[in-house]
């Protein structure tokens, strides 16, 4: 369970994997009976709690220093992103693609096919990115959400993580989800069910599987067909891929 920890001295954050929580801060008096850490590390003549990648305590704790509170790095964006920010980022990436489509009429015809192919792949990549960001944002938003997802892991996987201290466990799970890819309808369905506890597959009733396969063909086969020719794409193909993206995304957002 998340705690409020008072630090007799300063706090220095040296990791991107730190979540700033409401109540974190400096120049706090220590109340009677509080959970207190007295740092053994001395920095510039004062005791200092160093929060780095080896820090054993939960990211969901609140840390209050009697002295200063400072950071040497910017923390990872997903620790302080919510669903609105994730969706806004998706909308910006979508707008880049659509703006490029509108400008293609000014590009020589022989170059358009290549650009359509690039945009077709990217139209599905922005869905992959949205799924990653929305699940990491959700499980880092509260200890309750993190624990809910963790409880869905298979017992043999939890056995490995359970050997870790709480801070390392949390960072390991978050890193795993962030570094994974969500490039199949089955994968997207599974992770959304695990994170949000929904009973239905968000990709059902859409053609997103077809467009994900198109992306695989583009990135791994350069769209070359068995007869040796190359598949061509056009503006409508890209727009239709985005329409399927948004069917899935709207279902996910309805769960948040």
Secondary structure, DSSP 8 states (H G I E B T S, - for coil): ---EEEESSEEEE--S-----TT-BSS----TT-EEE----EETTEEEEEE-TT--S-TTSEEEESS-EEESS---GGGG--HHHHHHHHHHHHHHHHHHHHHGGGS-HHHHHHHHHHHHHHHHHHHHHHHHHHHHHHHHH-HHHHHHHHTTS-HHHHHHHTTS-HHHHHHHHHHHHHHS---SHHHHHHHHHHHH--SS-TTTTS-HHHHHHHHHHHHHHTTB-TTS-B----HHHHHHHHHHHHHHHHHHHTT-
